[in-house]
Amino acid sequence: MLIGVAGAIKVNAVFIALGIAVPLIRGRAWVRLLRTAAVAAVATAGLYFFSYGADALKPLPKASARVISPSFWGLVQFIGHHLDPASPAATSMLIGVLWPPLFLALAWYLYNRLSPDVPAVLAATCALTFAWVLVAPWSLPWYTALAWVTLALLPRNSLTRWLTLATVVPALLHFSAGQPDNHPGAPAP
């Protein structure tokens, strides 16, 4: 139920649910997995739709076409816009198609790099949250908080320095929040 509430508040909390699902899938505990998923889905839908309504979903298509700065997707977007300036939507669609499989591949790689002694729930949650921070085109530096929590519960490993970079570098660089005119000296709305 708590995962459902957290998922309704911040979508990246769903990675905790996916982290819990990994050992259930590996253990073939299908009934428990379905029961947990159903309770989380009902809690998410209930809190989300009854609090915000269906209007809360309207910004999603527009937001999914944005690339936050700094991000390596910004380079893809820059190149795409210069190769075909008449069709920026094609670049946005390409990014939208590429980032989910890249996210899953990186999460799988990170999951397999962690020690086999690490509980699967922690390893999966850490790998998913960290991969999402690195690969998602719209990821803010404070979204790494969830990855830091799971990483703190793991034995010392090399992911700490990479997560530090993934947190500090975007926070220190010019941060536009996906808006091209969101910088000091920009005209006020």
N, C-alpha and C positions, 0 to 999 in steps of 0.2 A: 504494500500500500504506500509506504514511504517512497519507494522508487517511482511509483506512478505520480505522486505529488511532485517529486523533484523533477520528473520528466515534463510535467505540465508547466513548471516554472522555467526551466532551462533545458533545452533539447539535448545538450551534451550529457546530461545526467542519465540518458538512456544507455550510455556506455557502461554504466554500473549494471544495468539490467542485462546487457549483452555479456558482461563479464561473469555474472551469475549463471547465465544460460550455458556458457561453454562447458563447465564440468557436468551440468545436467545432460547436455547433449552427448558428451563423451561417455557418461555413465548410462546412457539410454533411459533416463528417467523421464519419459515422455509425459506421463500424467502430471507429475510435479511441475515440469516445465510449462505445460499448458495451463495448469492452475495458477502458477505464479504470473505468467504472461497475461492471463485473463484479468486477474485482480489489478495488476499494474495498468493495463489498458483501460479498465473501467475507471480507476482512480484518475488517470491522466485525462481521459475524455470528460469525465464529470467535472473535474476542477477547471480544466481548460475551457471547455465550451460553455459551462454555466457561469464562469467568471468573466470571460472575454467575448464569448459568442463567436459565430463563424466569421465575423469581420476581422478577427485576429489573423486569419489565414490569407487575407488579401495582399499583404506586402511580400509574401513568399516568392511569387514569380519574379518580381522586380529585384528582391534581395539576392536571389540565386544567380542573377546575372552580374552581380557586382564582385569585384575583386578588391580585397582590402590591401592597403599599402602598409608595410612592405610584405610582399609575398612573391614567391617565384612564379606564381600565376600572373603577376603583373608583367613579367617579361614576356610570357606567352601572349598576353593581351596586347602588349605593345607591338610585338612582331606581327600578330594577326591583324591589328588595325592598320599597320603600315603596308602589309601585303595586299589587303583588300579593304581600303578605307570606306568603301560604299556599303559594306555589310559587317558592321561590328557584332551583329547578332550571331553570325556564324562562329565567331571566336568565342562568344559567351556560351554557345551551345556545345562547342568542342570542349571547353573547360568543364561544363556541366556533365558531359559524358565521361571525360577522362578521370576526374578526381575521385569518384567512388571506387572504381577498381584499383586505382593507385593507393587509396586509403586502406583497402582491405589487404592488398599485397604487403604494404609496409607494416600493418598491424600483425599479420601472420609472421613476417620476418622478425619483428621485435618479440613477439610471443615465443618463438622458437629460440631466440637468443638468451632469454632469461633462464636461470637455473631450473632444472627439473624438480629441485627441492621446494621451489616456490609454489604455494597453493595456486591452483589453476584460476580461481576467482580473481586473485590479486594480479597474477600475470596477465590474464586476458584484459582486465579493466585498465591496467597500466598501459598495455600495448595499444588498446583501442583509443584511449584518451590521448596518448602521446602521438600516435599516427594521425589522429584527427587534427591536432594542433598544427602538425607539420604540413599536412596535405590539403586541408579544406581551404577554399579560396576566401572564406570569410571567417577568420579566426583571430580573436583579440588576445593580447598578451595575458590578460587575467583568466582566460579560459584554461590556462595551464594549471590552475589551482587544483583541479580534480586529478590531473596526472601527478602533481606533487604529493597529494595525499596518498595515492597508491604507491608511488615510488618510495615514500618514507617508510612504508610497511615492508618493503622488500630488503633483502640483504644488499650491502654496498655493491654497486655495479656501474658500468660505464655510461648508463643512460642519464645519470645525474648531471654530468657536464653538458650533455647534449640538450637536456631539458632546461638547464640554466641558460644556455645560448638561445634556445627557442623562446624563453621568457624575456630575457634582458634585451636582446638585440631589437626585436620589434618595439619594445617599450621605449628604447632610447632613440630610435630613428623617427623621422617625421612620420606622424601617424595621421592619416587622412580619414579614417573610419569609412573608407569606401567612397568618399565624396571628393571629387576633383578640386573643389574650391574650399575645402575645409582646412585652411591653414591660416597662420597669423597674417593679418592684413587683408583677408578676404572680405568682400562686402557683406555687411550684416543682412540677415533675411528680412 
